[in-house]
Amino acid sequence: MKGIILAGGSGTRLAPSTNGVNKHLLNVYDKPMIYYPLSVLMLGGIKDIMIITTPEDLPRFREMLGDGSAFGINLHFKEQSEPNGIPDAFILAEDFIGYDDVTLILGDNIFYGQGFTTLFREALQNHKNATIFGIRVKDPRRFGVVGFDENQKVTSLEEKPEDPKSDFAAAGLYIYDYRAVQIAKRLPISKRGETEITDLNKEYLKGDQLDVQLLGRGFAWMDAGTHEALFDAAEFVKITEQRQGFKIACLEEIAYYLGYLSKQSLHQKGERMKKTDYGQYLMEIADRKHTEQYWEKIDKNPVLEMVQNE
């Protein structure tokens, strides 16, 4: 399984904050936005990941994340010179994908919830052709809406319908087989001047090959692409971290519990950032003597939950 994070675009909805920086490098509370989608792929067990971004921003991502070895993963980078739509990511990543399955996540999407890691891993393990993720929203008319039957087989896809067939919106997380590349190449250009992910999903739907994984009550999905949404996401992360005592999307912590980083390496990383709460958190984890007892004290930490269920 390969992973792709689409982190391009012009970020016009976040201007003037994005006049000089890619929105995915902006902070969502205590860490860059790109950490959140990257953490989802890591928690899914995906180690080969490509970040697609603009030519001018690619060096900044490379400087921040390196080749991924600092987190025990393999990072690749690809330029997207024009915002040609989400499906364009598969065309750009054709050689990277090869004949593997691929998971794509939008760079400004944040997923959180007890049991999410287990649900995501099961979706990766059980998927056959194409799987999308649906989550209940208050006003589905503002979103791409997924209609489905009792077996979670998709029956319809509608973009911002006046009369929605369900209350579930399609979130920015998708799993496909390698055929997504060739399908993307055949897609028409929409009125917006780009190819549409809904059209790609409809191609799988025509062959009765599109499933939906529902994210039920207790899950949070945020698109941090506007000023208000970015503020709300930061506030959500802040409150959750402060009240529960662990960090969301802490890549070093995830890498440590997955066995990619040693305790010594984790402590050294924390030491380099010891003047920050983030660095102190890493050192605190590395200095714990009885990890098993720590697991018992924490009620379903999303990181530890996945490790314990291995």
Disulfide bonds with the S-S distance in Angstrom:
none
